[in-house]
Amino acid sequence: MDFQLGEEDRLLQQTARELAQREFARDAYTYAQTGEYPRRSMKVLAGHGMMGMTVREPQGGGRSIFEACVVMEAVAQVCPHSGDVVQMGNMGPIRVIDELGTEEQRARFLPGLCGGEKIISIAMTEPGAGSAATDLKTTAKYDGGSAVLNGQKCFSSNAPHADLFVVFVRFGPRTRDCGAVVVETGAPGFTKGKTERFMSGEAHCALHFEGARVPRENVLIDSDGFRVLMPIFNVERLGNATRCLALAQAAYDMTVEHTKARRQFGRPLCEFQGVQWMVADMRVKLEAARLLLYRALANARAGLPTAIETTAAKLYCNEMARQVADDAIQLHGGYGYSTEMPLEFLYRKIRGWSIAGGTVQVLRNRMADLIYERSFSQRPPRPE
């Protein structure tokens, strides 16, 4: 069992890191203040074949999830926002289109995404359906050559900037009637609410579908959607875990340098045993997280990741990253708490990933289902 990156993976990692240092480092933390989406990063990454890596040829690069996450980790350590671009261009809704789309749908939607020209977002969460995703109420029905959508979505990352959305909908009353539709910004009856911000500064907005009409050809799947969609969603979770690892690594690296240079009581901080133990624990957590994540990614090279390995990796990376970032702030003192320094932003950014893509509480429930090989319903008993 080899726990080291292969030569090609190391070369890819080095290429991505050097690209990020050259192209993204200068503006790495400015997007949090401006609220802009790093569209320039989209074009730069696309120009180096790092958008659509996981998309099948001829639209994409036909590379593995592992390789995309190696790139994402290297880029996100330098510029978290550009790391988000790698995620958007390789994970989540772009993969739904690639896996479920017809050849015509793939040819219509994927080139603009892989070319760094368009932004895509997923529209799953609703005001009354978050972790309980099967409770969604947004409906779709066929009307001639169209699909007509009614309902509302919320908390879709980068929705104000997005050009198209993969929208989870219900074609009928049963759970197995759920499916997914591609909706483009500007579709009749589809409007966006006011721009709001997450704690990380990332933009989101409500999405309103009031008789929204899209071509029937935009329907990706209209039945048994969750059974098909959730395995694909595991890729999104590994992207989430990868960015947690990358930002925690960045916080750790800053802390090592700070504790070597910062002096108190006439000595560098790194000479105090209490500091040494905190930094040692940070390193152990990072190493453990990387092994869990790389195992899930390596075993998914030839396809989709397994549920248990994905669940374990995301759960541990989410909680590890929060702990490491919190300790990094503590060891930086006032510098860590200042909004003029990057650590407080890294913490705010990391914090959201314990919610997005499946909360750490839901992941524990999922792990129990996998351990006992049965489903434990979280719903109250139905009345007789």
N, C-alpha and C positions, 0 to 999 in steps of 0.2 A: 504494500500500500504506500503510494507516494504522496506525501503531503506538500510537495513543492510545485510551483507553477512550471509548466513545460517551457522550453526555449521560445516557442512561438508566442505563448501567452505573456512571457516576460518582455518580449520585444513589443508586443501590442501595448502592454502596460506602460512601458517606457515612452513609446510614441505618444500615447494619450497624455501622459504627464507632461512631457515636453511641449506638446501643443497647448495644453492648458496654461502652463507657465508663460508661454510666449504670447498667447492670444487673450487669455481671460484674467490673469492675475491682477492686472492693474485696476480693473473695474469689478473685482470679485464681490465686494460687499456694497457696491453703490446701488444695486437694484432694490435693496431693502428700503432705501430712502426715496428713490424716484418712483417706485411702484410700476416701473416699466417691465415688459417681458423681454428677456434677452434674445431678441430676434437675430441680432448679429451672430450670436453663438450658434443658432440654428444653421445659418449658412456656412459658417466655418466648419462645424462638425459634419455637415452634409458633404462639403468639399473634400473631406478626408475619409469619407465612407463610414462615418460613425452614426448616421441616422439611418434607420431601417436595416440595421445589421441583422436583426432576427427575422426580418421579412423574407419570404421566399423569393427566389429569382423568378422572373427578370426584374420585378419592381424593387427588390431589396438585395441585400448582400448574402442572404442564405447562411448566416453564421449562427453560432450557438448562443444560448442565453448566458452561458458562462463568459464568453468573450465580450458580450455587451456589458455585463456587470463588471468585468475587469476594467473596461473603458470608463464606465460610470464611476467606479470607486476612485480611479486616478483623477478624473476631471473634478468630481465633487470635493475632493480634498483641497483643491486649489480654489474652485469657485462653486459654491453650493448651487447657485442659480443655473449655471451651465450644466451641472450634474442633473438638475431637474429636466433640462432639455434632452439629455441623453435618455432619461426615463421616458419622457413623452414620445420620443422617436423610436423606441424599441419595446416598450412594455405597455400593458394596459389596453386601451381601446384600439391602438394600432394593431395589436396582436389579435384582437377579436375579429377585426375586418380580415386580417390575413388568414386566420384559421377557418372562419365561417363564411367569408364572402365568396360569391361566384367569381369566375374569371373576369366578368364584366365589371363587377363591383370593385374588385382589386385593381383593375386597370383605371377605374375612375377616381378612386379615393387615395390610393397609396403613393403614386408618384409625387404628388405635392407635399406629402408628409415626409417621405424619404429624402426629398430634395431640399428640405428645410424651408419650404415656402408657406406651409400651412400648419396651424396649431389645432390639435384635437384634444377633447376632454371627454371624460365619462360622466354620464348623468344617471346616477343610481339612487342616491339618497333623496328622501322626501321628508317634509315636515313630520309625518307620522310613521316613517319607515327608514330607520337607520340600520342598526345591527339586525333588526328583524326585516331583512331585505325582501322576503317573500310577501310582506304586507303592503307592498307598493300598490298605489291606486291609479297611477297614470295609465290610461287605456289607449289602445289602438284598435281600429277596425278598418276593414277594407271597404272602399267605396270606388267601384270601377277600377281605374288605373292608379288610384292613390291609396295611401294609408293615412287615416285621420287620427291625430293624437289629441287627447285632452288630459290635463293634469298639471302638476307643478313639481319641480326638482329644486334642490338646494345643496349648498356646500360643494359644488363642482369646481375643483381647482382650476384657476385660470380661465373660467368661463367668460369673463368680459373680453378676453383676448381671442378666444377660440373661434375657429372658422367652421368647425364641424364637431358633432357630438355623437357618441354611441349612447343611445337612450334606452334604458331598460323599461319595458312597458308590459302591460297585461292585455292579451288578446281575448281573454275570457275570464270567468270567475275563479277558476281553479289555479292552484300553484303551477301545475304543468302547462298552463296557458300563457306563461310568461315568455317574453322574447326580447329582441333588441332591434332597434331601427337606427339608421344613420340620418341625422337631421343636420342640415347645413344652416348656418347663420343667414338670416334673410328669408327663410322659408315662410310662406303665408301663414299667419296665425301663431307664429313662434316669436316671442319677445323675451328680452332679458331685463331683469330688475336692476335696481341701482347697484353700483359696485360697492362691495364691502371688503373687509380685510380680515384674514386670520391673524392670530397672534404673531405669526412669522412675517406678516406683511404681505403674504401672497393674496392675490385678488380672487374673489368669488362673487357670485350673484345668483339670485333666484332665476329659474327658467320657467316661463309660462307657456303652456301649450293650450291654446283656446281654438279648437277646431283646426289645429295646425295640419297642413296638408303637404305630404311629401310623396314623391313617386313610389309606387308599389315596389319598384326595383331597389329601393333603399332598405327594404326589410332584410335583415340578416338571418333571423330565425323567428318563427312565430309560434313555436310550441316546444315544451320540454326544455325551456331556455336555461333554467338554473343548473340542470344536470350537465349541460354542455358548457355553459359559460363559466362556472366556478373553477373547473380545472385550469382554464385559461387565465382566470383571475389570480391563480397561484403565482404566475409569472410577475404580476404586478406586486405581489407581496415580497418576492425576492428582490425586486427593485427597491422597494421601501426599505428592506433590511440592509441592502447594499449602501444606500445613502446614509442610514444610521451609522453603519460601520465607518464610512468615509469621514463623516463629520466628527464622530467620536475620536477617530485617529488624528484629525486635524487639531482638536482640542487637547489631546494628549501631547502631541508634538509641541504645541505652543507652551504647554505646562512644563515640559522637560527643559526647554530653553529658558523659560522664565525662572524656574527654580535654580538653574545654574548661575544666572546672572544677578538675580535679586538678592540683596544682602539685608539682613536684619540682625541686630545685636552683634555686629561686626563679623558675621559669617554668612556665606551663601545659604539660601533656604534648603538646598539639597543636602546639607550636612546635618539637618535636624532629623532624628529618627521618625518622628511623627509624619513628616513630609515624605520621607523615603517609603514608609509603609503605604501611604495613600497612593503614591505614584506606582509602586509595585502592584497594588491591587488593580489600578487602572489598566496596567499592561496585561495582567492575567485575564481580565475580562475581555479585553480586545482580542487576545489570542484565542480564547474559547469561542468568541462570537465568530471570528474569521473561519475557524474550523467547521462550525455548524453551517455557516453560510456556504462555504466552498464545497462542503459535502453535498448539499442540496443542489448547487449549481452544477457540479461535476457529474452527478448522477442524472442530470436533465440535459446533458449535451445532445442526446439523440432524440429528445422529445420534450414532453411537459414534466415539470417537477412533481415528486410525490407529495401527497397531502401532509404526511407526518413530518417529513424533513423540512418542508416549507413552513409548517406551523411552528416547529421548534426553532428554526432559524429566525423567523420574524419576531416571535415572542422574546427570545433572548436578546436579539440585537436591539429591539425597541427599549427594553429595560436597561440593558448595558449602557446604551448611548446616553440615556438620561442621567445615569449614575456617574459616568465618566465626565460628562459636561458639567454636572453639578460640582463635582470635586475639582474640576479645572477652574471653575469660577472661584471656589473657596480658596484655592492655592494662589490665585492671582490677586485676591483681596479686592480693594477698590477698583483696580484696573479691570478685573474680571466683571465687575458689576456695572461698569461705565458703558453707556451707549456709544461712546467714541471708540470702543474696542470691539473686536469681532466675537468674543466669547458669549456675550449675552445673546447675540443674534443666533449663534449656533445652538444654544440651549432652546431658544424659542422655536427654531426650525425643527430640531429633533423632537420637541414635545408633541408636535402634531402627529407624528408617525405612529405613536401608540394608540391613536384614534383611527387614522385613515387606514383603509385596506383591511379592516377587521381589528377591533379593539383587543387589547391584551387579555381582557376578561373573556371575550368570545373565543379567542384562540385557546384559552385554557379549557373551555367547554368542548371545543373541537378536538383538542388533544384527548380528552376523556372519551369522546365518541370513538376515536381511533384505537385507543388502548383497549376498551371493552368491546369493540366491534358491534356497537349498537348506538342508536340515537337516543339522547336524553332530551326530551322536549322541555323547553323553558316556558312553555305556555301554560296557563291555568287549565285545569280539567274542563272539558266541555260539559255543559249541563245535560242531564239525562233527557 
